[in-house]
Amino acid sequence: MKWLDRCVETSTRGVAKRVSRRSFVTTLAGIIFGGATVPLLPVARGATSSREAGPDESSLQGEAGDPSSCNYWRHCAIDGFLCNCCGGSQTHCPPGTEIAKLTWIGTCTNPSDGKDYIVSYNDCCGKSSCGHCFCNRNEGEKPMYMPPKNNDTNWCQGTQSITYHCTIAAVVGVAVEK
C-alpha cells in the first residue's frame, strides 16, 4: 500500500511542477462545459424506429396506395429507383445495400387522412442501380444550394460505397403548421 501512496505522490508532484493552477482550472472547466454541450450536437435520427410507425394507409386505393407506383402518395419528392421494386420496402433497403445517413426530405399529403407528413428519402448504396420503377417527382424541390430539400445529389457519400442502388421513402413525422 505504501508503494501506491508513493506512486500517487510522485505523479501529483510531477504534474504540479509542469502545470499551473490556472491551466488546471481552465482544462477542468473545458471538460465540464464541453461535456455539457454534447447533447446539443446533431444526431442521426434517421435510423430510429420511428420509420416503422406510419400513417394509416388501409383505405388508399389505386396508384395512391401502391408503393411500387410513382404516384404513391409518399413519392411526392422522390428521384430514383423505388426500393419497393428492388427487393426492399418503403422503410428498409434491399439485402446487400447500406442506407445512406444523409437524406433529403419532402412534405407529402396523405389522401386517406388529409394530413401532411414529413418523408425522408434515403438512398440505398453498395450495389449498381436497380433499374426498376424509376420515379422522378420534384414537388417542392429547392435549388442545389439548399441540399436537404434537393433530390439531385448523390446521397451515398459517407457510406462504404458511393454506388447508388435505390431510394426508400420513410415517414418520419407529421408536418405541423405554425
Helices and strands as residue ranges (DSSP letters): H 2-18, H 21-36, G 38-40, G 45-47, G 49-51, G 62-65, G 73-75, E 79-81, G 83-85, E 98-99, E 104-109, E 116-125, E 134-136, G 147-149, E 164-174
